[in-house]
Amino acid sequence: MAHLQRRIAGLITVALLGASVASCATNAPQTDKDGTAVTAGANQPAEVNGVDLHFLAMMTPHHQQAVDMSEIILAADGISEATADLAERIKVGQQEEIDTMVGWAEQWDQGDLMAHHAPHIANGMLTPEQMDQLKTLSGEDADTRFLQLMHFHHAGAVAMTQDQIDNGGYQPLVDLAQQMVDVQTAEMHEMEERLEAKGESVLTE
């Protein structure tokens, strides 16, 4: 009997040690793609990884700038009907995607991470000076400049989004990223055709 009790006690100890190790693994510190420390929220799915979190935090302000650019050009005088239609589609589509991404970030308690990356300008985003300059334009100048800047903006987004498709862990976000690539690639082709018809070229830097 004493031997059996010792054996049971030993098994319990092993089980408790295993549970402790598993708990440590679950609560291990997590970082987003650029090494920023993050803490998994209570409702964050286990499959969410650092690539997912970095993508949410960086793509949200990137999308917001596209919405802002679209609103600027829609308020400009003398832009073409085709450019206005494109800007409206970008504004509506990217706002919907922002709402989805912000919703996930809120569910996962990632407000601090979102705030950390919100001011970053990267991946084809415009500088404040470029945004201010766009506001001063009208007519054909505004039309052409918007197409050039938005094409450059989209190119940066597509490059960033491919990493999410390849390495993200949360499948709904991977699916959303693929949607972004498909839509923005088609819009880039549309911009290229319109610029070519104007005798203008896309921006490369």
Phi and psi restraints in degrees (value plus and minus 20) as a CYANA .aco file:
   2 ALA   PHI     -81.7   -41.7
   2 ALA   PSI     -60.0   -20.0
   3 HIS   PHI     -82.6   -42.6
   3 HIS   PSI     -62.9   -22.9
   4 LEU   PHI     -83.4   -43.4
   4 LEU   PSI     -60.6   -20.6
   5 GLN   PHI     -83.7   -43.7
   5 GLN   PSI     -61.2   -21.2
   6 ARG   PHI     -83.7   -43.7
   6 ARG   PSI     -59.0   -19.0
   7 ARG   PHI     -85.5   -45.5
   7 ARG   PSI     -63.4   -23.4
   8 ILE   PHI     -82.7   -42.7
   8 ILE   PSI     -63.1   -23.1
   9 ALA   PHI     -80.7   -40.7
   9 ALA   PSI     -60.6   -20.6
  10 GLY   PHI     -84.0   -44.0
  10 GLY   PSI     -60.4   -20.4
  11 LEU   PHI     -84.7   -44.7
  11 LEU   PSI     -59.5   -19.5
  12 ILE   PHI     -83.9   -43.9
  12 ILE   PSI     -61.8   -21.8
  13 THR   PHI     -80.9   -40.9
  13 THR   PSI     -65.1   -25.1
  14 VAL   PHI     -81.0   -41.0
  14 VAL   PSI     -62.6   -22.6
  15 ALA   PHI     -83.8   -43.8
  15 ALA   PSI     -61.8   -21.8
  16 LEU   PHI     -86.2   -46.2
  16 LEU   PSI     -59.1   -19.1
  17 LEU   PHI     -83.0   -43.0
  17 LEU   PSI     -61.6   -21.6
  18 GLY   PHI     -83.2   -43.2
  18 GLY   PSI     -61.7   -21.7
  19 ALA   PHI     -84.8   -44.8
  19 ALA   PSI     -57.4   -17.4
  20 SER   PHI     -84.4   -44.4
  20 SER   PSI     -63.8   -23.8
  21 VAL   PHI     -82.3   -42.3
  21 VAL   PSI     -63.8   -23.8
  22 ALA   PHI     -82.5   -42.5
  22 ALA   PSI     -60.4   -20.4
  23 SER   PHI     -83.2   -43.2
  23 SER   PSI     -61.7   -21.7
  24 CYS   PHI     -82.1   -42.1
  24 CYS   PSI     -59.6   -19.6
  25 ALA   PHI     -85.3   -45.3
  25 ALA   PSI     -60.9   -20.9
  26 THR   PHI     -85.3   -45.3
  26 THR   PSI     -57.8   -17.8
  27 ASN   PHI    -116.1   -76.1
  27 ASN   PSI      -7.9    32.1
  28 ALA   PHI     -81.2   -41.2
  28 ALA   PSI     125.7   165.7
  29 PRO   PHI     -77.2   -37.2
  29 PRO   PSI     122.8   162.8
  30 GLN   PHI    -141.4  -101.4
  30 GLN   PSI     127.5   167.5
  31 THR   PHI    -145.7  -105.7
  31 THR   PSI     135.0   175.0
  32 ASP   PHI    -103.2   -63.2
  32 ASP   PSI    -194.8  -154.8
  33 LYS   PHI     -80.1   -40.1
  33 LYS   PSI     -53.4   -13.4
  34 ASP   PHI    -114.6   -74.6
  34 ASP   PSI      -8.0    32.0
  35 GLY   PHI      72.5   112.5
  35 GLY   PSI     -17.2    22.8
  36 THR   PHI     -89.2   -49.2
  36 THR   PSI     106.3   146.3
  37 ALA   PHI     -87.6   -47.6
  37 ALA   PSI     115.4   155.4
  38 VAL   PHI    -155.4  -115.4
  38 VAL   PSI     137.7   177.7
  39 THR   PHI    -137.6   -97.6
  39 THR   PSI     108.5   148.5
  40 ALA   PHI     -84.6   -44.6
  40 ALA   PSI     110.8   150.8
  41 GLY   PHI     -93.2   -53.2
  41 GLY   PSI     143.5   183.5
  42 ALA   PHI     -80.2   -40.2
  42 ALA   PSI     -53.0   -13.0
  43 ASN   PHI    -122.5   -82.5
  43 ASN   PSI      -4.8    35.2
  44 GLN   PHI    -101.1   -61.1
  44 GLN   PSI     103.8   143.8
  45 PRO   PHI     -79.0   -39.0
  45 PRO   PSI     126.0   166.0
  46 ALA   PHI     -82.1   -42.1
  46 ALA   PSI     -48.0    -8.0
  47 GLU   PHI     -98.5   -58.5
  47 GLU   PSI     -30.8     9.2
  48 VAL   PHI     -85.3   -45.3
  48 VAL   PSI     107.5   147.5
  49 ASN   PHI    -138.1   -98.1
  49 ASN   PSI    -196.8  -156.8
  50 GLY   PHI     -83.1   -43.1
  50 GLY   PSI     -51.9   -11.9
  51 VAL   PHI     -84.8   -44.8
  51 VAL   PSI     -63.8   -23.8
  52 ASP   PHI     -78.4   -38.4
  52 ASP   PSI     -67.8   -27.8
  53 LEU   PHI     -86.5   -46.5
  53 LEU   PSI     -62.1   -22.1
  54 HIS   PHI     -83.4   -43.4
  54 HIS   PSI     -61.4   -21.4
  55 PHE   PHI     -82.8   -42.8
  55 PHE   PSI     -66.0   -26.0
  56 LEU   PHI     -77.5   -37.5
  56 LEU   PSI     -67.3   -27.3
  57 ALA   PHI     -91.0   -51.0
  57 ALA   PSI     -51.4   -11.4
  58 MET   PHI    -109.6   -69.6
  58 MET   PSI     -57.0   -17.0
  59 MET   PHI     -94.8   -54.8
  59 MET   PSI     -47.7    -7.7
  60 THR   PHI     -82.1   -42.1
  60 THR   PSI     -71.7   -31.7
  61 PRO   PHI     -87.4   -47.4
  61 PRO   PSI     -49.4    -9.4
  62 HIS   PHI     -82.6   -42.6
  62 HIS   PSI     -67.4   -27.4
  63 HIS   PHI     -82.3   -42.3
  63 HIS   PSI     -61.5   -21.5
  64 GLN   PHI     -80.4   -40.4
  64 GLN   PSI     -57.7   -17.7
  65 GLN   PHI     -86.7   -46.7
  65 GLN   PSI     -56.8   -16.8
  66 ALA   PHI     -82.5   -42.5
  66 ALA   PSI     -59.3   -19.3
  67 VAL   PHI     -83.6   -43.6
  67 VAL   PSI     -63.8   -23.8
  68 ASP   PHI     -83.6   -43.6
  68 ASP   PSI     -62.3   -22.3
  69 MET   PHI     -80.8   -40.8
  69 MET   PSI     -61.8   -21.8
  70 SER   PHI     -84.8   -44.8
  70 SER   PSI     -60.8   -20.8
  71 GLU   PHI     -85.2   -45.2
  71 GLU   PSI     -57.2   -17.2
  72 ILE   PHI     -81.5   -41.5
  72 ILE   PSI     -67.3   -27.3
  73 ILE   PHI     -92.7   -52.7
  73 ILE   PSI     -52.0   -12.0
  74 LEU   PHI     -87.5   -47.5
  74 LEU   PSI     -45.0    -5.0
  75 ALA   PHI    -109.6   -69.6
  75 ALA   PSI     -28.1    11.9
  76 ALA   PHI     -96.5   -56.5
  76 ALA   PSI     132.7   172.7
  77 ASP   PHI    -104.5   -64.5
  77 ASP   PSI     121.3   161.3
  78 GLY   PHI      57.0    97.0
  78 GLY   PSI      -2.0    38.0
  79 ILE   PHI    -101.1   -61.1
  79 ILE   PSI     137.8   177.8
  80 SER   PHI     -93.6   -53.6
  80 SER   PSI     139.0   179.0
  81 GLU   PHI     -82.8   -42.8
  81 GLU   PSI     -57.4   -17.4
  82 ALA   PHI     -85.5   -45.5
  82 ALA   PSI     -61.5   -21.5
  83 THR   PHI     -89.1   -49.1
  83 THR   PSI     -58.7   -18.7
  84 ALA   PHI     -82.5   -42.5
  84 ALA   PSI     -60.1   -20.1
  85 ASP   PHI     -84.4   -44.4
  85 ASP   PSI     -64.2   -24.2
  86 LEU   PHI     -82.9   -42.9
  86 LEU   PSI     -66.0   -26.0
  87 ALA   PHI     -80.9   -40.9
  87 ALA   PSI     -60.1   -20.1
  88 GLU   PHI     -85.3   -45.3
  88 GLU   PSI     -61.4   -21.4
  89 ARG   PHI     -83.5   -43.5
  89 ARG   PSI     -62.2   -22.2
  90 ILE   PHI     -84.3   -44.3
  90 ILE   PSI     -65.1   -25.1
  91 LYS   PHI     -78.6   -38.6
  91 LYS   PSI     -70.2   -30.2
  92 VAL   PHI     -88.6   -48.6
  92 VAL   PSI     -68.1   -28.1
  93 GLY   PHI     -83.5   -43.5
  93 GLY   PSI     -65.1   -25.1
  94 GLN   PHI     -94.9   -54.9
  94 GLN   PSI     -48.4    -8.4
  95 GLN   PHI     -85.4   -45.4
  95 GLN   PSI     -59.8   -19.8
  96 GLU   PHI     -81.6   -41.6
  96 GLU   PSI     -61.1   -21.1
  97 GLU   PHI     -89.7   -49.7
  97 GLU   PSI     -56.3   -16.3
  98 ILE   PHI     -78.4   -38.4
  98 ILE   PSI     -67.7   -27.7
  99 ASP   PHI     -78.9   -38.9
  99 ASP   PSI     -60.4   -20.4
 100 THR   PHI     -85.1   -45.1
 100 THR   PSI     -66.7   -26.7
 101 MET   PHI     -86.7   -46.7
 101 MET   PSI     -62.3   -22.3
 102 VAL   PHI     -84.5   -44.5
 102 VAL   PSI     -56.8   -16.8
 103 GLY   PHI     -80.4   -40.4
 103 GLY   PSI     -64.2   -24.2
 104 TRP   PHI     -83.7   -43.7
 104 TRP   PSI     -66.3   -26.3
 105 ALA   PHI     -78.3   -38.3
 105 ALA   PSI     -59.7   -19.7
 106 GLU   PHI     -87.8   -47.8
 106 GLU   PSI     -62.7   -22.7
 107 GLN   PHI     -81.0   -41.0
 107 GLN   PSI     -54.3   -14.3
 108 TRP   PHI    -113.4   -73.4
 108 TRP   PSI     -12.6    27.4
 109 ASP   PHI      37.1    77.1
 109 ASP   PSI      25.4    65.4
 110 GLN   PHI    -128.3   -88.3
 110 GLN   PSI      12.3    52.3
 111 GLY   PHI     -80.3   -40.3
 111 GLY   PSI     -60.7   -20.7
 112 ASP   PHI     -84.5   -44.5
 112 ASP   PSI     -61.9   -21.9
 113 LEU   PHI     -85.5   -45.5
 113 LEU   PSI     -61.8   -21.8
 114 MET   PHI     -82.1   -42.1
 114 MET   PSI     -62.2   -22.2
 115 ALA   PHI     -86.6   -46.6
 115 ALA   PSI     -55.0   -15.0
 116 HIS   PHI     -82.7   -42.7
 116 HIS   PSI     -62.0   -22.0
 117 HIS   PHI    -111.4   -71.4
 117 HIS   PSI     -31.3     8.7
 118 ALA   PHI     -74.4   -34.4
 118 ALA   PSI     -60.4   -20.4
 119 PRO   PHI    -104.1   -64.1
 119 PRO   PSI     -22.1    17.9
 120 HIS   PHI     -90.8   -50.8
 120 HIS   PSI     119.0   159.0
 121 ILE   PHI    -133.6   -93.6
 121 ILE   PSI      90.9   130.9
 122 ALA   PHI    -178.1  -138.1
 122 ALA   PSI     149.9   189.9
 123 ASN   PHI      36.4    76.4
 123 ASN   PSI      30.0    70.0
 124 GLY   PHI      65.4   105.4
 124 GLY   PSI     -16.8    23.2
 125 MET   PHI     -90.6   -50.6
 125 MET   PSI     130.5   170.5
 126 LEU   PHI    -101.2   -61.2
 126 LEU   PSI     131.0   171.0
 127 THR   PHI     -97.7   -57.7
 127 THR   PSI     142.3   182.3
 128 PRO   PHI     -76.5   -36.5
 128 PRO   PSI     -55.5   -15.5
 129 GLU   PHI     -85.6   -45.6
 129 GLU   PSI     -59.4   -19.4
 130 GLN   PHI     -87.7   -47.7
 130 GLN   PSI     -58.5   -18.5
 131 MET   PHI     -83.5   -43.5
 131 MET   PSI     -63.1   -23.1
 132 ASP   PHI     -83.8   -43.8
 132 ASP   PSI     -59.1   -19.1
 133 GLN   PHI     -85.5   -45.5
 133 GLN   PSI     -59.5   -19.5
 134 LEU   PHI     -80.0   -40.0
 134 LEU   PSI     -55.6   -15.6
 135 LYS   PHI     -85.7   -45.7
 135 LYS   PSI     -42.6    -2.6
 136 THR   PHI    -106.1   -66.1
 136 THR   PSI     -30.3     9.7
 137 LEU   PHI    -111.4   -71.4
 137 LEU   PSI     139.2   179.2
 138 SER   PHI    -170.3  -130.3
 138 SER   PSI     148.2   188.2
 139 GLY   PHI      40.3    80.3
 139 GLY   PSI    -163.0  -123.0
 140 GLU   PHI     -81.2   -41.2
 140 GLU   PSI     -56.8   -16.8
 141 ASP   PHI     -81.7   -41.7
 141 ASP   PSI     -64.6   -24.6
 142 ALA   PHI     -85.6   -45.6
 142 ALA   PSI     -62.9   -22.9
 143 ASP   PHI     -77.6   -37.6
 143 ASP   PSI     -72.8   -32.8
 144 THR   PHI     -86.7   -46.7
 144 THR   PSI     -65.0   -25.0
 145 ARG   PHI     -84.6   -44.6
 145 ARG   PSI     -58.6   -18.6
 146 PHE   PHI     -80.6   -40.6
 146 PHE   PSI     -66.6   -26.6
 147 LEU   PHI     -80.7   -40.7
 147 LEU   PSI     -62.1   -22.1
 148 GLN   PHI     -87.0   -47.0
 148 GLN   PSI     -67.6   -27.6
 149 LEU   PHI     -88.3   -48.3
 149 LEU   PSI     -59.6   -19.6
 150 MET   PHI     -90.0   -50.0
 150 MET   PSI     -53.5   -13.5
 151 HIS   PHI     -82.8   -42.8
 151 HIS   PSI     -65.1   -25.1
 152 PHE   PHI     -83.1   -43.1
 152 PHE   PSI     -61.0   -21.0
 153 HIS   PHI     -81.5   -41.5
 153 HIS   PSI     -66.8   -26.8
 154 HIS   PHI     -81.8   -41.8
 154 HIS   PSI     -62.2   -22.2
 155 ALA   PHI     -79.8   -39.8
 155 ALA   PSI     -61.0   -21.0
 156 GLY   PHI     -84.8   -44.8
 156 GLY   PSI     -58.8   -18.8
 157 ALA   PHI     -86.2   -46.2
 157 ALA   PSI     -63.2   -23.2
 158 VAL   PHI     -82.5   -42.5
 158 VAL   PSI     -62.4   -22.4
 159 ALA   PHI     -81.6   -41.6
 159 ALA   PSI     -63.8   -23.8
 160 MET   PHI     -87.7   -47.7
 160 MET   PSI     -56.5   -16.5
 161 THR   PHI     -92.0   -52.0
 161 THR   PSI     -50.0   -10.0
 162 GLN   PHI     -81.2   -41.2
 162 GLN   PSI     -54.7   -14.7
 163 ASP   PHI     -84.5   -44.5
 163 ASP   PSI     -57.3   -17.3
 164 GLN   PHI     -85.7   -45.7
 164 GLN   PSI     -61.4   -21.4
 165 ILE   PHI     -82.2   -42.2
 165 ILE   PSI     -61.7   -21.7
 166 ASP   PHI     -98.4   -58.4
 166 ASP   PSI     -52.7   -12.7
 167 ASN   PHI    -147.2  -107.2
 167 ASN   PSI     -22.1    17.9
 168 GLY   PHI     -87.8   -47.8
 168 GLY   PSI     134.1   174.1
 169 GLY   PHI    -125.2   -85.2
 169 GLY   PSI     -41.8    -1.8
 170 TYR   PHI    -115.5   -75.5
 170 TYR   PSI      88.8   128.8
 171 GLN   PHI     -79.8   -39.8
 171 GLN   PSI     -59.9   -19.9
 172 PRO   PHI     -80.0   -40.0
 172 PRO   PSI     -54.1   -14.1
 173 LEU   PHI     -94.9   -54.9
 173 LEU   PSI     -56.1   -16.1
 174 VAL   PHI     -80.9   -40.9
 174 VAL   PSI     -63.1   -23.1
 175 ASP   PHI     -84.0   -44.0
 175 ASP   PSI     -60.8   -20.8
 176 LEU   PHI     -84.3   -44.3
 176 LEU   PSI     -60.0   -20.0
 177 ALA   PHI     -81.6   -41.6
 177 ALA   PSI     -61.4   -21.4
 178 GLN   PHI     -83.8   -43.8
 178 GLN   PSI     -58.8   -18.8
 179 GLN   PHI     -79.9   -39.9
 179 GLN   PSI     -62.9   -22.9
 180 MET   PHI     -79.9   -39.9
 180 MET   PSI     -66.3   -26.3
 181 VAL   PHI     -81.7   -41.7
 181 VAL   PSI     -65.0   -25.0
 182 ASP   PHI     -82.0   -42.0
 182 ASP   PSI     -67.8   -27.8
 183 VAL   PHI     -87.9   -47.9
 183 VAL   PSI     -67.3   -27.3
 184 GLN   PHI     -91.2   -51.2
 184 GLN   PSI     -51.8   -11.8
 185 THR   PHI     -83.8   -43.8
 185 THR   PSI     -62.9   -22.9
 186 ALA   PHI     -83.6   -43.6
 186 ALA   PSI     -60.8   -20.8
 187 GLU   PHI     -86.0   -46.0
 187 GLU   PSI     -55.9   -15.9
 188 MET   PHI     -83.1   -43.1
 188 MET   PSI     -61.2   -21.2
 189 HIS   PHI     -81.6   -41.6
 189 HIS   PSI     -60.5   -20.5
 190 GLU   PHI     -81.8   -41.8
 190 GLU   PSI     -63.7   -23.7
 191 MET   PHI     -84.9   -44.9
 191 MET   PSI     -61.3   -21.3
 192 GLU   PHI     -80.4   -40.4
 192 GLU   PSI     -63.4   -23.4
 193 GLU   PHI     -84.0   -44.0
 193 GLU   PSI     -61.3   -21.3
 194 ARG   PHI     -89.7   -49.7
 194 ARG   PSI     -58.9   -18.9
 195 LEU   PHI     -87.4   -47.4
 195 LEU   PSI     -60.6   -20.6
 196 GLU   PHI     -81.6   -41.6
 196 GLU   PSI     -60.0   -20.0
 197 ALA   PHI     -84.7   -44.7
 197 ALA   PSI     -45.7    -5.7
 198 LYS   PHI    -105.4   -65.4
 198 LYS   PSI     -29.4    10.6
 199 GLY   PHI      59.6    99.6
 199 GLY   PSI       1.4    41.4
 200 GLU   PHI    -132.4   -92.4
 200 GLU   PSI     142.6   182.6
 201 SER   PHI    -138.2   -98.2
 201 SER   PSI     145.0   185.0
 202 VAL   PHI     -97.5   -57.5
 202 VAL   PSI     142.8   182.8
 203 LEU   PHI    -105.7   -65.7
 203 LEU   PSI     120.0   160.0
 204 THR   PHI    -129.3   -89.3
 204 THR   PSI     -32.3     7.7
